[in-house]
Amino acid sequence: MSWAPDAGRERERRLGMELGLEMFGGVGDSDKGITASGSITEHYISPNLLVHLPKGIMVKIGGAVGLTNVSQDLFRAAIAYEF
């Protein structure tokens, strides 16, 4: 799913979908300093769906599951425009 290069026309994006898995989280806090302790920092795993729409628009949705005691389950959504 890449941009179709053409010197005389506007860029055109092919429609497509991507499914991915993302892991993210913190590495500490301002009181305890840098740590990966699950009792202090939040860590998540999130399956994501990314949909490429025409004109460089992308929509991403996913649900994140907390992996530590201080993590809460999340729903995330994003809209992006690539220029």
Number of C-alpha atoms within 10 A of each C-alpha: 10 8 10 12 11 9 7 6 8 10 15 14 17 15 15 12 14 11 12 10 11 11 12 13 15 15 15 16 12 6 7 9 9 12 13 15 13 16 11 18 19 20 22 19 17 20 14 18 17 18 16 20 15 12 15 16 15 18 15 17 16 19 16 21 17 18 17 16 12 12 18 13 12 13 10 11 12 10 11 11 11 7 7
